[in-house]
Amino acid sequence: MRFEQVDPDRLEKLIEINTLINSDYSDPRAVLQRIVESATDLTQGEASSLLLVNPETQKLYFEIALGDKGPQMQNFSLDMGEGIAGWVALHNRSLIVNDVKDDPRHRADIPQQIGFPTDRILAVPMRFNERCVGVIEIINKKNGREFTNDDLQWLEIFANQAALAIQHADNFKRAREQISVLQDQVQGERGYHTLIWASKAMEEQLGLVERIANTDSTVLILGESGVGKELIAEQIHLRSARNAKPFVRVNCAALPETLLESELFGHVKGAFTDAVSTRRGRFELADGGTIFLDEVGDLPLPLQAKMLRVIQERTFERLGSSDSITVDVRIVTATNKDIESLVEQGEFRSDLYYRLNVLPLRIPPLRQRPEDITELASFFLTRFSRETNKNIRGFTDEAVETLLSYSWPGNVRELENAIERAVVISRSDRIDANDLLLKMDDPVSPERYTGQPLKTSMNMFKAQFIRAALGRHGWSHTKTARELGVQRSYLSKLVKDLGIQKKGDSAE
């Protein structure tokens, strides 16, 4: 391949993209976005698309679409051979069409539907092992000029880089999924859950877990229903010296008072009508390990005195017996209630509360840690796609925006249910916003920022605001910066500093 002359700007961009491909596999869509942005800039196109071939359906779908009408473009797909991009994919050959209205291969209805006049198209195949895996398409050269062979040759190089990025990302994704599946299976076989997080807030809480795990002090985990308090309790046990011993769970709200006492402390034969034999309680079963008392705020007052003694002395009697039993057990508790208010109202013993509250951990709700939303959604998508034998690759941009805007009153548990439901009803290879079936009454709820320091809240708002603006412009930094009235370099710095990532295919 020979060029009329080597453009130093193009060469610099090519080196930059090559470095990026070989250093960052964690967000493949962001890498592809950068490749298409660079290719568009250097061919001086007005808009562009990156289409990928689905080998199962033999259709091309718009993975990246830049330009004023980029988001609308992502609603379309092409059959192999359909349109100029479909022709390029089918024949695995590049095309320059500088007068599309006279080219029978051009599918004119798409630009008409979205209101984007198309006069010229430059399209090249992305090849891996000589097989076409997608197409990069540049629409209209600026100032009404025609595309040249030099443009085509440079775009072919960028297309090869894009194909390489896709292959690296596929390998990375496959390895990560295999590791995740194995971890999930191993944890599941042992009766534990896989803990997924990406936020600084959860990182801080897990740092505390690491520091307190090897103590025997009582832990109180606070947080709304569904935030993952049981998973944190599991981590305390798994990271402790007791991890080879039992981890026993008790939901204090799930059993009536008469059964709860027997469940916790056991009973002897004849202690009550149905006590046909002596039975060990959960505290005895947890001897040497950890007992997790979930919803401890629902513990009936009569049992609270007995619980206080167990915490202080690790001693109790089975129901119907006067013989004392001593156990070596770590006590971890959790509640979604305002336990201090219960103390003030006389519904919870203050002395028991102070004993439980030796090492408090407060797990923030999901709406206050948006970084975890896409990470968890990706995890659940992989799990349920595997279970339903569906090949769902990820989420559309609109679905990601919905996930990040919803307030998640049911937290992680609600998110898991939403993703499972979406996987079941989806008819595409990507989850869209309609599949999620979420009622968006309050998309920018102030509760998202409740309890956060001012600086953290401002950064969270800025990240959400900028992410939405980027989404409106197909993640074009140039157009987004123009809308926001800032320099492109400053916008790029904000995106980096705030950790804003486009995760329309967060499962990848």
RODO-2510 file (C-alpha; in nm, 4 decimals, decimal comma):
residues 508
     n   res          X          Y          Z
     1     m     0,0000     0,0000     0,0000
     2     r     0,1424     0,3363    -0,1068
     3     f     0,0279     0,6828    -0,0030
     4     e     0,0596     1,0032    -0,1993
     5     q     0,2467     1,1322     0,1057
     6     v     0,2557     1,0373     0,4736
     7     d     0,0373     1,2690     0,6809
     8     p     0,2069     1,3169     1,0212
     9     d    -0,1284     1,3839     1,1945
    10     r    -0,2716     1,0600     1,0598
    11     l     0,0409     0,8683     1,1559
    12     e     0,0302     1,0115     1,5082
    13     k    -0,3363     0,9117     1,5440
    14     l    -0,2577     0,5622     1,4205
    15     i     0,0213     0,5192     1,6775
    16     e    -0,2074     0,6495     1,9518
    17     i    -0,4866     0,4061     1,8601
    18     n    -0,2442     0,1145     1,8334
    19     t    -0,1114     0,1906     2,1831
    20     l    -0,4656     0,2104     2,3179
    21     i    -0,5647    -0,1241     2,1645
    22     n    -0,2671    -0,2995     2,3190
    23     s    -0,3136    -0,1498     2,6646
    24     d    -0,6866    -0,1389     2,7415
    25     y    -0,9190    -0,4352     2,6899
    26     s    -1,1546    -0,3532     2,9771
    27     d    -1,3823    -0,1204     2,7793
    28     p    -1,3744    -0,2353     2,4148
    29     r    -1,6578    -0,0085     2,3085
    30     a    -1,4630     0,2970     2,4236
    31     v    -1,1650     0,1786     2,2167
    32     l    -1,3854     0,1304     1,9093
    33     q    -1,5355     0,4737     1,9691
    34     r    -1,1878     0,6296     1,9686
    35     i    -1,0939     0,4444     1,6491
    36     v    -1,4045     0,5647     1,4650
    37     e    -1,3655     0,9205     1,5965
    38     s    -1,0048     0,9283     1,4733
    39     a    -1,0964     0,7751     1,1380
    40     t    -1,3757     1,0295     1,0927
    41     d    -1,1516     1,3237     1,1815
    42     l    -0,8709     1,2123     0,9541
    43     t    -1,0956     1,1460     0,6530
    44     q    -1,2796     1,4723     0,7327
    45     g    -1,6183     1,3022     0,7361
    46     e    -1,9392     1,4589     0,8636
    47     a    -2,0658     1,1371     1,0242
    48     s    -1,9640     0,7748     1,0544
    49     s    -2,0712     0,4303     1,1661
    50     l    -1,9088     0,1084     1,2760
    51     l    -2,1249    -0,1930     1,1956
    52     l    -2,0573    -0,5423     1,3266
    53     v    -2,1603    -0,8686     1,1629
    54     n    -2,3695    -1,1013     1,3780
    55     p    -2,2495    -1,4446     1,2598
    56     e    -2,5684    -1,6149     1,3809
    57     t    -2,8239    -1,3890     1,2086
    58     q    -2,5922    -1,2693     0,9272
    59     k    -2,7061    -0,9140     0,9933
    60     l    -2,5054    -0,5971     1,0449
    61     y    -2,5969    -0,3804     1,3410
    62     f    -2,4721    -0,0327     1,4248
    63     e    -2,2275    -0,0650     1,7141
    64     i    -2,0956     0,2942     1,6906
    65     a    -2,2754     0,5797     1,5147
    66     l    -2,1269     0,9295     1,5235
    67     g    -2,2817     1,2504     1,4015
    68     d    -2,5957     1,4523     1,4665
    69     k    -2,8192     1,1556     1,3849
    70     g    -2,5944     0,8875     1,5368
    71     p    -2,8376     0,7691     1,8070
    72     q    -3,1168     0,7218     1,5492
    73     m    -2,8856     0,5186     1,3265
    74     q    -2,8503     0,2580     1,5988
    75     n    -3,2168     0,1660     1,5531
    76     f    -3,1418     0,0103     1,2124
    77     s    -2,9803    -0,3139     1,1014
    78     l    -2,8834    -0,4438     0,7564
    79     d    -2,8834    -0,7828     0,5921
    80     m    -2,5636    -0,9015     0,4292
    81     g    -2,5525    -0,7413     0,0857
    82     e    -2,8075    -0,4753     0,1780
    83     g    -2,6995    -0,1155     0,1297
    84     i    -2,3435    -0,0076     0,0624
    85     a    -2,2208    -0,1326     0,4023
    86     g    -2,3945    -0,4674     0,3432
    87     w    -2,2326    -0,4948    -0,0006
    88     v    -1,8896    -0,4273     0,1513
    89     a    -1,9491    -0,6926     0,4198
    90     l    -2,0751    -0,9514     0,1711
    91     h    -1,7945    -0,9013    -0,0812
    92     n    -1,5244    -0,8156     0,1757
    93     r    -1,4149    -0,5204    -0,0421
    94     s    -1,3809    -0,1463     0,0121
    95     l    -1,5914     0,1098    -0,1720
    96     i    -1,5769     0,4802    -0,2534
    97     v    -1,9148     0,6107    -0,3710
    98     n    -1,8958     0,9819    -0,4409
    99     d    -2,2481     1,0035    -0,5838
   100     v    -2,4790     0,7740    -0,3862
   101     k    -2,7999     0,8795    -0,5614
   102     d    -2,6790     0,7051    -0,8767
   103     d    -2,5611     0,3909    -0,6988
   104     p    -2,8239     0,1116    -0,6864
   105     r    -2,6563    -0,0400    -0,3791
   106     h    -2,7393     0,2641    -0,1647
   107     r    -3,0300     0,2209     0,0748
   108     a    -3,1714     0,5739     0,0583
   109     d    -3,4624     0,5201     0,2997
   110     i    -3,2442     0,5230     0,6135
   111     p    -3,0972     0,8754     0,5699
   112     q    -3,4443     0,9944     0,4645
   113     q    -3,6054     0,8544     0,7801
   114     i    -3,3549     1,0196     1,0119
   115     g    -3,3291     1,3406     0,8113
   116     f    -2,9571     1,3231     0,7297
   117     p    -2,8781     1,3917     0,3605
   118     t    -2,6179     1,1473     0,2323
   119     d    -2,4205     1,2345    -0,0798
   120     r    -2,0971     1,0373    -0,0486
   121     i    -1,9934     0,7218     0,1336
   122     l    -1,6554     0,5670     0,2046
   123     a    -1,6846     0,2131     0,3422
   124     v    -1,4206    -0,0484     0,4210
   125     p    -1,4401    -0,3982     0,5712
   126     m    -1,2914    -0,4839     0,9092
   127     r    -1,1082    -0,8108     0,8553
   128     f    -0,9785    -1,0693     1,0968
   129     n    -0,8055    -1,3712     0,9424
   130     e    -0,9306    -1,2415     0,6050
   131     r    -1,2917    -1,2726     0,7276
   132     c    -1,5132    -0,9631     0,7375
   133     v    -1,6297    -0,9017     1,0935
   134     g    -1,7716    -0,5542     1,0346
   135     v    -1,7647    -0,2344     0,8328
   136     i    -1,6496     0,1222     0,8982
   137     e    -1,8500     0,3728     0,6979
   138     i    -1,7742     0,7459     0,6612
   139     i    -2,0620     0,9688     0,5455
   140     n    -2,0056     1,2873     0,3430
   141     k    -1,6661     1,4540     0,3281
   142     k    -1,6721     1,8055     0,4708
   143     n    -1,7124     2,1077     0,2413
   144     g    -1,8719     1,8904    -0,0268
   145     r    -1,5415     1,7345    -0,1303
   146     e    -1,4992     1,3832    -0,2675
   147     f    -1,3337     1,0922    -0,0895
   148     t    -0,9982     0,9877    -0,2325
   149     n    -0,7979     0,6666    -0,2560
   150     d    -0,5699     0,8144     0,0104
   151     d    -0,8728     0,8413     0,2432
   152     l    -0,9639     0,4825     0,1633
   153     q    -0,6151     0,3484     0,2336
   154     w    -0,5971     0,5228     0,5711
   155     l    -0,9465     0,4069     0,6627
   156     e    -0,8500     0,0471     0,5785
   157     i    -0,5648     0,0723     0,8293
   158     f    -0,8041     0,2005     1,0960
   159     a    -1,0493    -0,0765     1,0065
   160     n    -0,7765    -0,3345     1,0638
   161     q    -0,7045    -0,1745     1,4010
   162     a    -1,0750    -0,1938     1,4866
   163     a    -1,0850    -0,5641     1,3927
   164     l    -0,7821    -0,6247     1,6151
   165     a    -0,9503    -0,4380     1,9016
   166     i    -1,2628    -0,6519     1,8613
   167     q    -1,0606    -0,9731     1,8687
   168     h    -0,8665    -0,8625     2,1770
   169     a    -1,1917    -0,7603     2,3440
   170     d    -1,3559    -1,0942     2,2576
   171     n    -1,0618    -1,2857     2,4028
   172     f    -1,0630    -1,0673     2,7133
   173     k    -1,4401    -1,0996     2,7522
   174     r    -1,4287    -1,4772     2,7079
   175     a    -1,1544    -1,5156     2,9665
   176     r    -1,3278    -1,2817     3,2104
   177     e    -1,6603    -1,4633     3,1701
   178     q    -1,4967    -1,8025     3,2197
   179     i    -1,3294    -1,6769     3,5372
   180     s    -1,6567    -1,5224     3,6545
   181     v    -1,8490    -1,8430     3,5847
   182     l    -1,5936    -2,0533     3,7684
   183     q    -1,5916    -1,8156     4,0654
   184     d    -1,9699    -1,8109     4,0701
   185     q    -1,9843    -2,1914     4,0580
   186     v    -1,7248    -2,2359     4,3308
   187     q    -1,8943    -1,9792     4,5547
   188     g    -2,2362    -2,1277     4,4803
   189     e    -2,1220    -2,4790     4,5647
   190     r    -2,0005    -2,3506     4,9008
   191     g    -2,3281    -2,1665     4,9582
   192     y    -2,1869    -1,8164     4,9035
   193     h    -2,2630    -1,5394     4,6566
   194     t    -2,0277    -1,3633     4,4163
   195     l    -1,9701    -1,0037     4,5223
   196     i    -1,9574    -0,7544     4,2331
   197     w    -1,8653    -0,3887     4,2723
   198     a    -1,6835    -0,1030     4,0981
   199     s    -1,7600     0,2007     4,3152
   200     k    -1,5277     0,3784     4,5533
   201     a    -1,7986     0,3588     4,8209
   202     m    -1,7996    -0,0224     4,8142
   203     e    -1,4213    -0,0303     4,7893
   204     e    -1,4057     0,1647     5,1153
   205     q    -1,6521    -0,0683     5,2881
   206     l    -1,4599    -0,3760     5,1739
   207     g    -1,1432    -0,2136     5,3036
   208     l    -1,3115    -0,2008     5,6453
   209     v    -1,4238    -0,5623     5,6040
   210     e    -1,0634    -0,6645     5,5440
   211     r    -0,9507    -0,4862     5,8595
   212     i    -1,2207    -0,6255     6,0894
   213     a    -1,2507    -0,9780     5,9469
   214     n    -0,9884    -1,1350     6,1725
   215     t    -1,1286    -0,9919     6,4927
   216     d    -1,4053    -1,1561     6,6950
   217     s    -1,5940    -0,8328     6,7610
   218     t    -1,9645    -0,8163     6,6814
   219     v    -2,0500    -0,6400     6,3541
   220     l    -2,3694    -0,4499     6,2706
   221     i    -2,4340    -0,4051     5,8965
   222     l    -2,6780    -0,1254     5,8163
   223     g    -2,8473    -0,0527     5,4855
   224     e    -3,1677    -0,0613     5,2866
   225     s    -3,3317    -0,3855     5,1838
   226     g    -3,1561    -0,5431     4,8886
   227     v    -2,8207    -0,3610     4,9113
   228     g    -2,6272    -0,6822     4,9758
   229     k    -2,5848    -0,6921     5,3542
   230     e    -2,5759    -1,0721     5,3535
   231     l    -2,2975    -1,0688     5,0943
   232     i    -2,0928    -0,8377     5,3146
   233     a    -2,1503    -1,0730     5,6080
   234     e    -2,0248    -1,3585     5,3892
   235     q    -1,7119    -1,1596     5,3044
   236     i    -1,6417    -1,0995     5,6740
   237     h    -1,6580    -1,4738     5,7329
   238     l    -1,4636    -1,5720     5,4188
   239     r    -1,1793    -1,3321     5,4990
   240     s    -1,1547    -1,4437     5,8608
   241     a    -0,9644    -1,7277     6,0250
   242     r    -1,3042    -1,8967     6,0733
   243     n    -1,3654    -1,9462     5,7005
   244     a    -1,3233    -2,3249     5,7166
   245     k    -1,5946    -2,3443     5,9834
   246     p    -1,9723    -2,3012     5,9395
   247     f    -2,1407    -1,9800     5,8274
   248     v    -2,4961    -2,0006     5,9631
   249     r    -2,7710    -1,7616     5,8506
   250     v    -3,0850    -1,6684     6,0434
   251     n    -3,3539    -1,4280     5,9225
   252     c    -3,5042    -1,2938     6,2429
   253     a    -3,8049    -1,1497     6,0578
   254     a    -3,8977    -1,4734     5,8815
   255     l    -4,0027    -1,6761     6,1880
   256     p    -4,2632    -1,6162     6,4599
   257     e    -4,1317    -1,5529     6,8109
   258     t    -4,2219    -1,9029     6,9392
   259     l    -4,0194    -2,0718     6,6652
   260     l    -3,7379    -1,8179     6,6561
   261     e    -3,6160    -1,8931     7,0074
   262     s    -3,6050    -2,2661     6,9322
   263     e    -3,4368    -2,1974     6,5976
   264     l    -3,1644    -1,9875     6,7581
   265     f    -3,0963    -2,1794     7,0760
   266     g    -3,2424    -2,5257     7,0161
   267     h    -3,4786    -2,7225     7,2382
   268     v    -3,4966    -3,0448     7,4341
   269     k    -3,7483    -3,3227     7,3839
   270     g    -4,0850    -3,2275     7,5310
   271     a    -4,0087    -2,8554     7,5584
   272     f    -4,3319    -2,7900     7,3680
   273     t    -4,6014    -2,9948     7,1945
   274     d    -4,4155    -3,0633     6,8695
   275     a    -4,0724    -3,1119     7,0318
   276     v    -4,0556    -3,4879     6,9715
   277     s    -3,6760    -3,4910     6,9930
   278     t    -3,3881    -3,2764     7,1144
   279     r    -3,2615    -3,0324     6,8529
   280     r    -2,9518    -2,8134     6,8324
   281     g    -3,0054    -2,4467     6,7538
   282     r    -2,8273    -2,2246     6,5040
   283     f    -2,5777    -2,0969     6,7619
   284     e    -2,4606    -2,4518     6,8311
   285     l    -2,4426    -2,5283     6,4590
   286     a    -2,2229    -2,2200     6,4118
   287     d    -1,9752    -2,3226     6,6831
   288     g    -1,6238    -2,2335     6,5683
   289     g    -1,7597    -2,0254     6,2804
   290     t    -1,9869    -1,7266     6,2214
   291     i    -2,3575    -1,6716     6,2776
   292     f    -2,5325    -1,4067     6,0703
   293     l    -2,8486    -1,2604     6,2228
   294     d    -3,0297    -1,0797     5,9443
   295     e    -3,3080    -0,8299     6,0239
   296     v    -3,1960    -0,8210     6,3873
   297     g    -3,4115    -0,5095     6,4320
   298     d    -3,7139    -0,7419     6,4202
   299     l    -3,5930    -0,9480     6,7157
   300     p    -3,8786    -0,9644     6,9703
   301     l    -3,8147    -0,7858     7,3028
   302     p    -3,8388    -1,1065     7,5147
   303     l    -3,5581    -1,2622     7,3079
   304     q    -3,3392    -0,9540     7,3224
   305     a    -3,2388    -1,0187     7,6860
   306     k    -3,1301    -1,3720     7,6026
   307     m    -2,9424    -1,2436     7,2958
   308     l    -2,7605    -0,9890     7,5117
   309     r    -2,6323    -1,2666     7,7361
   310     v    -2,5162    -1,4725     7,4373
   311     i    -2,3220    -1,1753     7,3019
   312     q    -2,1633    -1,1016     7,6397
   313     e    -2,0873    -1,4559     7,7539
   314     r    -2,1403    -1,6820     7,4488
   315     t    -2,3606    -1,8890     7,6825
   316     f    -2,7292    -1,9894     7,6580
   317     e    -2,9751    -2,2687     7,7431
   318     r    -3,1822    -2,4716     7,5017
   319     l    -3,5552    -2,4154     7,5252
   320     g    -3,6903    -2,6367     7,8048
   321     s    -3,3481    -2,6988     7,9606
   322     s    -3,1504    -2,5428     8,2461
   323     d    -2,8137    -2,6719     8,1266
   324     s    -2,5864    -2,3962     7,9959
   325     i    -2,4137    -2,4356     7,6608
   326     t    -2,1063    -2,2340     7,5664
   327     v    -2,0102    -2,1711     7,2022
   328     d    -1,7182    -2,0092     7,0222
   329     v    -1,8939    -1,8057     6,7570
   330     r    -1,8488    -1,4734     6,5733
   331     i    -2,1745    -1,2735     6,5611
   332     v    -2,2541    -1,0613     6,2573
   333     t    -2,5902    -0,8826     6,2431
   334     a    -2,7765    -0,6694     5,9909
   335     t    -3,0886    -0,4561     5,9711
   336     n    -3,2637    -0,2267     5,7250
   337     k    -3,4380    -0,0408     6,0081
   338     d    -3,3417     0,2775     6,1878
   339     i    -3,2355     0,0925     6,4974
   340     e    -3,1549     0,4096     6,6929
   341     s    -3,5167     0,5193     6,6504
   342     l    -3,6297     0,1788     6,7752
   343     v    -3,4167     0,2312     7,0855
   344     e    -3,5715     0,5752     7,1450
   345     q    -3,9200     0,4260     7,1065
   346     g    -3,8438     0,1480     7,3549
   347     e    -3,8789    -0,1250     7,0930
   348     f    -3,5142    -0,2264     7,1053
   349     r    -3,2950    -0,2560     7,4137
   350     s    -3,0288     0,0110     7,4281
   351     d    -2,7775    -0,2202     7,5991
   352     l    -2,8202    -0,4775     7,3213
   353     y    -2,7841    -0,2084     7,0562
   354     y    -2,4548    -0,0892     7,2054
   355     r    -2,3297    -0,4485     7,2117
   356     l    -2,4260    -0,5025     6,8488
   357     n    -2,2885    -0,1697     6,7315
   358     v    -1,9234    -0,2367     6,8159
   359     l    -1,8180    -0,2392     6,4496
   360     p    -2,0858    -0,0752     6,2322
   361     l    -2,0761    -0,0990     5,8524
   362     r    -2,3156     0,1123     5,6472
   363     i    -2,3791    -0,0108     5,2925
   364     p    -2,4959     0,2763     5,0684
   365     p    -2,8004     0,2202     4,8454
   366     l    -2,7429     0,1431     4,4802
   367     r    -2,8628     0,4885     4,3669
   368     q    -2,5663     0,6393     4,5550
   369     r    -2,3121     0,4160     4,3823
   370     p    -2,3996     0,4353     4,0120
   371     e    -2,0631     0,2867     3,9129
   372     d    -2,1881    -0,0465     4,0482
   373     i    -2,5075    -0,0451     3,8422
   374     t    -2,3536    -0,1269     3,5044
   375     e    -2,1032    -0,3673     3,6606
   376     l    -2,3827    -0,5622     3,8335
   377     a    -2,6070    -0,5428     3,5279
   378     s    -2,3269    -0,6921     3,3170
   379     f    -2,2763    -0,9724     3,5677
   380     f    -2,6467    -1,0567     3,5831
   381     l    -2,6755    -1,0370     3,2036
   382     t    -2,3990    -1,2941     3,1603
   383     r    -2,5558    -1,5246     3,4188
   384     f    -2,9117    -1,5116     3,2840
   385     s    -2,8038    -1,5255     2,9195
   386     r    -2,6206    -1,8451     3,0026
   387     e    -2,9151    -1,9876     3,1959
   388     t    -3,1662    -1,9077     2,9195
   389     n    -2,9253    -2,0072     2,6408
   390     k    -2,9569    -1,6670     2,4742
   391     n    -2,6743    -1,4831     2,2997
   392     i    -2,7349    -1,1327     2,4351
   393     r    -2,4238    -0,9195     2,3924
   394     g    -2,5021    -0,6205     2,6118
   395     f    -2,7201    -0,3123     2,6493
   396     t    -2,8214    -0,0318     2,4138
   397     d    -2,7222     0,3217     2,5106
   398     e    -3,0839     0,3972     2,6001
   399     a    -3,0957     0,0938     2,8304
   400     v    -2,7756     0,2020     3,0063
   401     e    -2,9135     0,5531     3,0490
   402     t    -3,2312     0,4042     3,1985
   403     l    -3,0325     0,1851     3,4361
   404     l    -2,8290     0,4836     3,5540
   405     s    -3,1295     0,7166     3,5875
   406     y    -3,3594     0,4816     3,7793
   407     s    -3,3554     0,5216     4,1594
   408     w    -3,3578     0,1441     4,2391
   409     p    -3,5694     0,1438     4,5584
   410     g    -3,5207    -0,2341     4,5744
   411     n    -3,1449    -0,1961     4,5194
   412     v    -2,9384    -0,4896     4,3907
   413     r    -3,2220    -0,7385     4,4362
   414     e    -3,4490    -0,5267     4,2147
   415     l    -3,1716    -0,4822     3,9569
   416     e    -3,1169    -0,8582     3,9414
   417     n    -3,4888    -0,9179     3,8864
   418     a    -3,5035    -0,6472     3,6183
   419     i    -3,2136    -0,7971     3,4225
   420     e    -3,3549    -1,1494     3,4466
   421     r    -3,6916    -1,0232     3,3202
   422     a    -3,5252    -0,8288     3,0373
   423     v    -3,3246    -1,1324     2,9240
   424     v    -3,6382    -1,3479     2,9170
   425     i    -3,8467    -1,1055     2,7096
   426     s    -3,5738    -0,9619     2,4833
   427     r    -3,5948    -1,0479     2,1142
   428     s    -3,2657    -0,8846     2,0191
   429     d    -2,8973    -0,9420     2,0848
   430     r    -2,8935    -0,6356     2,3092
   431     i    -3,1201    -0,5336     2,5949
   432     d    -3,3041    -0,2100     2,5208
   433     a    -3,4805     0,0302     2,7572
   434     n    -3,8251    -0,1177     2,6878
   435     d    -3,7067    -0,4649     2,7895
   436     l    -3,6289    -0,3379     3,1409
   437     l    -3,9928    -0,2464     3,2143
   438     l    -3,8907     0,0178     3,4677
   439     k    -4,1316     0,2938     3,5673
   440     m    -3,9312     0,6138     3,5364
   441     d    -4,1287     0,8451     3,7662
   442     d    -3,8325     1,0326     3,9090
   443     p    -3,5306     0,9919     3,6792
   444     v    -3,3124     1,2493     3,8564
   445     s    -3,4149     1,1911     4,2154
   446     p    -3,2270     1,4027     4,4712
   447     e    -3,2181     1,0878     4,6877
   448     r    -2,9368     0,9672     4,4637
   449     y    -2,7106     1,2164     4,6383
   450     t    -2,8523     1,1938     4,9913
   451     g    -2,5912     1,1271     5,2572
   452     q    -2,2986     1,2082     5,0291
   453     p    -2,0402     1,4817     5,0943
   454     l    -2,0950     1,7935     4,8826
   455     k    -1,7930     1,7281     4,6596
   456     t    -1,8974     1,3674     4,5995
   457     s    -2,2557     1,4706     4,5191
   458     m    -2,1373     1,7369     4,2762
   459     n    -1,9087     1,4911     4,1000
   460     m    -2,1889     1,2336     4,0786
   461     f    -2,4218     1,4940     3,9280
   462     k    -2,1574     1,6160     3,6834
   463     a    -2,0862     1,2601     3,5708
   464     q    -2,4561     1,1915     3,5145
   465     f    -2,5064     1,5246     3,3363
   466     i    -2,2054     1,4807     3,1065
   467     r    -2,2917     1,1166     3,0326
   468     a    -2,6406     1,2216     2,9202
   469     a    -2,4979     1,4994     2,7000
   470     l    -2,2486     1,2587     2,5426
   471     g    -2,5326     1,0153     2,4747
   472     r    -2,7254     1,2829     2,2854
   473     h    -2,4304     1,3297     2,0502
   474     g    -2,3300     0,9691     1,9959
   475     w    -2,0427     1,0190     2,2414
   476     s    -1,8733     1,2712     2,0164
   477     h    -1,6549     1,4834     2,2436
   478     t    -1,6388     1,7618     1,9869
   479     k    -2,0160     1,8073     1,9546
   480     t    -2,0757     1,7560     2,3276
   481     a    -1,8146     2,0173     2,4163
   482     r    -1,9819     2,2574     2,1755
   483     e    -2,3213     2,2049     2,3439
   484     l    -2,1770     2,2452     2,6936
   485     g    -1,9760     2,5502     2,5948
   486     v    -1,6373     2,4101     2,6993
   487     q    -1,3146     2,3171     2,5239
   488     r    -1,2956     1,9604     2,3932
   489     s    -0,9729     1,9046     2,5865
   490     y    -1,1448     2,0142     2,9087
   491     l    -1,4385     1,7807     2,8427
   492     s    -1,1982     1,4921     2,7820
   493     k    -1,0250     1,5721     3,1121
   494     l    -1,3607     1,5707     3,2948
   495     v    -1,4538     1,2379     3,1366
   496     k    -1,1242     1,0899     3,2540
   497     d    -1,1274     1,2470     3,6026
   498     l    -1,4904     1,1487     3,6719
   499     g    -1,4404     0,7973     3,5359
   500     i    -1,7199     0,8368     3,2806
   501     q    -1,7351     0,5354     3,0534
   502     k    -1,9740     0,4466     2,7773
   503     k    -2,1037     0,1028     2,8640
   504     g    -2,3735     0,0400     2,6099
   505     d    -2,2137    -0,3065     2,5839
   506     s    -2,1141    -0,3353     2,9428
   507     a    -2,1215    -0,7092     2,9335
   508     e    -1,8244    -0,7053     2,7046
***
